[in-house]
Amino acid sequence: MPVYNCTAHFREQPKISNKSAKSAKVAKPYNEEAILTQSGTPDPRYRKEIPQGAYVCVHSTATVFTSTTTSLKTLSFNLLAVQILALPKGG
C-alpha cells in the first residue's frame, strides 16, 4: 500500500490579507484537491514505519456483497493509500 509524505504542504504559515483584523481572511498555502488526488507532481513516498502520533488520511473502499452459495452478506474493506499530513516532533 503506498504511503505518501504530504507534510510539506502544511509547513508554511498561512498568509493574512491586508484587510482589517475583523474581516481578515486567511489564505491557505495548499490546495486540498491536489493533495488528496496527488494530481500534478505526486508527493514523495514514505518508506519508514509511520510513527505513533502521526496525523494521517487513510483512503479506502468498502463493498458489501451477498455470497451466491451461502446467501451470507460479506463486507470487504480495501485499504488503498495513506497520506501523512503531520508527523510528531522528532518523527
SEZA-110056 format. One record per atom (N, C-alpha, C): x, y, z. Coordinates in steps of 0.02 Angstrom, whole numbers, padded with zeros to 5 digits, always signed. Example, Ala and Ser with C-alpha at 12.3 -4.5 7.8 and 13.67 -1.06 7.14 Angstrom:
2
+00660-00284+00390
+00615-00225+00390
+00660-00165+00390
+00642-00112+00354
+00684-00053+00357
+00645+00002+00394
//
This chain:
91
+00042-00058+00000
+00000+00000+00000
+00045+00062+00000
+00033+00109-00045
+00075+00168-00047
+00062+00215+00012
+00116+00242+00039
+00113+00292+00092
+00149+00354+00066
+00114+00411+00067
+00142+00474+00041
+00156+00522+00098
+00213+00558+00094
+00230+00608+00143
+00206+00676+00117
+00150+00699+00144
+00119+00762+00122
+00131+00819+00171
+00178+00810+00217
+00188+00860+00269
+00213+00927+00243
+00246+00928+00187
+00273+00991+00160
+00217+01041+00143
+00158+01016+00128
+00102+01060+00111
+00078+01101+00171
+00093+01079+00231
+00066+01111+00291
+00119+01146+00332
+00179+01151+00308
+00233+01183+00347
+00233+01258+00342
+00205+01286+00289
+00204+01359+00281
+00153+01389+00328
+00166+01451+00350
+00118+01488+00390
+00066+01518+00343
+00002+01516+00362
-00050+01548+00320
-00037+01623+00314
-00053+01650+00256
-00044+01721+00244
-00109+01758+00261
-00102+01815+00294
-00160+01856+00313
-00165+01914+00265
-00225+01928+00242
-00234+01984+00195
-00224+02050+00231
-00219+02104+00194
-00207+02171+00222
-00271+02204+00246
-00327+02170+00248
-00389+02199+00272
-00387+02207+00347
-00438+02237+00376
-00441+02247+00448
-00441+02179+00483
-00423+02179+00546
-00417+02116+00584
-00483+02079+00587
-00539+02115+00591
-00604+02082+00596
-00623+02045+00533
-00607+02074+00476
-00627+02042+00413
-00569+02009+00377
-00512+02002+00410
-00454+01971+00378
-00469+01899+00362
-00452+01878+00302
-00461+01808+00281
-00393+01776+00277
-00390+01714+00297
-00327+01677+00294
-00324+01642+00227
-00269+01654+00190
-00259+01621+00126
-00222+01556+00138
-00251+01501+00115
-00220+01435+00125
-00160+01427+00078
-00104+01403+00105
-00045+01392+00064
-00047+01325+00027
-00105+01291+00027
-00109+01225-00004
-00176+01217-00040
-00180+01167-00082
-00240+01151-00120
-00262+01081-00100
-00319+01075-00065
-00341+01010-00039
-00349+00958-00095
-00378+00978-00150
-00390+00930-00205
-00324+00902-00232
-00275+00946-00241
-00210+00923-00267
-00176+00875-00219
-00183+00888-00154
-00152+00845-00104
-00186+00777-00104
-00253+00776-00100
-00289+00713-00093
-00288+00671-00156
-00287+00702-00214
-00287+00663-00277
-00217+00650-00303
-00167+00684-00274
-00098+00678-00296
-00091+00695-00371
-00132+00741-00393
-00128+00763-00463
-00067+00809-00471
-00043+00814-00531
+00018+00853-00542
+00078+00812-00522
+00119+00841-00478
+00179+00806-00453
+00162+00771-00388
+00163+00704-00387
+00146+00668-00326
+00197+00682-00270
+00173+00680-00208
+00218+00688-00151
+00263+00627-00145
+00321+00635-00111
+00367+00579-00106
+00338+00523-00063
+00358+00462-00079
+00336+00404-00041
+00371+00404+00026
+00337+00381+00077
+00364+00375+00145
+00377+00301+00155
+00440+00282+00162
+00458+00211+00162
+00478+00184+00231
+00465+00223+00283
+00480+00200+00351
+00415+00183+00386
+00421+00157+00446
+00363+00144+00489
+00331+00212+00506
+00265+00216+00501
+00231+00278+00518
+00233+00285+00594
+00262+00341+00620
+00269+00347+00692
+00202+00356+00728
+00200+00333+00789
+00140+00342+00831
+00131+00417+00842
+00070+00440+00836
+00055+00511+00844
+00052+00549+00779
+00066+00515+00722
+00062+00548+00657
-00012+00560+00640
-00025+00615+00606
-00093+00631+00583
-00096+00610+00510
-00140+00563+00494
-00142+00534+00427
-00212+00536+00397
-00214+00528+00332
-00276+00521+00294
-00273+00451+00262
-00322+00409+00277
-00323+00341+00251
-00376+00336+00196
-00355+00313+00138
-00400+00304+00082
-00420+00231+00077
-00486+00219+00075
-00509+00150+00073
-00575+00145+00036
-00594+00084+00020
-00660+00070-00008
-00690+00014+00032
-00755+00014+00036
-00791-00040+00069
-00845-00065+00022
-00851-00131+00017
-00900-00161-00028
-00939-00214+00011
-01004-00215+00002
-01046-00267+00032
-01074-00309-00025
-01067-00374-00018
-01095-00418-00069
-01124-00480-00036
-01169-00512-00071
-01201-00573-00046
-01173-00633-00083
-01152-00681-00045
-01124-00742-00074
-01178-00780-00111
-01162-00803-00171
-01211-00841-00210
-01221-00911-00183
-01171-00938-00148
-01177-01006-00123
-01208-01010-00054
-01193-00962-00009
-01218-00966+00060
-01270-00913+00075
-01281-00866+00031
-01328-00811+00041
-01310-00766+00100
-01248-00769+00123
-01225-00726+00178
-01198-00660+00149
-01211-00606+00185
-01183-00542+00164
-01112-00537+00191
-01068-00511+00149
-00998-00504+00166
-00976-00432+00155
-00935-00407+00201
-00906-00340+00195
-00833-00347+00177
-00814-00315+00123
-00744-00315+00100
-00718-00244+00109
-00664-00237+00148
-00634-00172+00162
-00564-00171+00132
-00552-00126+00084
-00488-00122+00049
-00453-00057+00064
-00392-00061+00090
-00351-00002+00101
-00316+00015+00036
-00319+00078+00015
-00290+00098-00049
-00225+00137-00041
-00223+00184+00006
-00164+00225+00016
-00169+00261+00083
-00112+00287+00106
-00108+00328+00167
-00069+00390+00150
-00093+00447+00174
-00057+00510+00165
-00041+00537+00234
+00023+00549+00247
+00044+00578+00311
+00038+00654+00305
-00005+00684+00347
-00016+00755+00346
+00028+00792+00397
+00042+00760+00453
+00085+00790+00504
+00120+00734+00543
+00182+00747+00559
+00222+00700+00599
+00232+00728+00669
+00237+00685+00720
+00252+00711+00787
+00323+00739+00790
+00337+00781+00838
+00405+00809+00845
+00454+00751+00851
+00508+00756+00814
+00558+00703+00814
+00541+00645+00768
+00484+00650+00731
+00462+00595+00689
+00482+00600+00621
//
